[in-house]
Amino acid sequence: MSAKEAFIRKYGRAALEAAERFDPQNAKTLARIMLAQAALETGWGRHVPGNNLFGIKDPKGTPLQTKEFVDGKERTVTERFAAYNSPKESMEAYLALVSRAPRYRKAWESRTDPRKYFEELQKAGYATDPEYARKALAAYNSIPNDWEKLV
């Protein structure tokens, strides 16, 4: 089994359940978007501290080293990250953030179009990597259309 397949098997059910809770009509696409973004953020599940699949920061969270782009250059910095009791809790926290925070409104409104969704997320400052939207879309496109059969 490939790392990608293992990742989908491990997190796919939780992604579908979280997506169905937030947007039942578009749950399959939204879950695939989350899987792609979580894959990008965690290196396909290689780095998942505190069940945090989306790199969500928390001023009271655990300090960890991460890569950020500062003045156009990648740097190693220490940031504080949220921790969750489960991957599903992480996914629900992510969906609550992007569906409710005004800065991500355009991304949320674009959630049926993965390319536009990732572009709007990047424009809103979700990540500092200037290639974030492209990388997230590449991860999305690398997930098979019938991925839910693996869960």
Helices and strands as residue ranges (DSSP letters): H 3-22, G 24-26, H 27-42, G 49-51, E 57-70, E 73-81, H 87-100, G 102-104, H 105-109, H 114-123, H 132-142, G 147-150
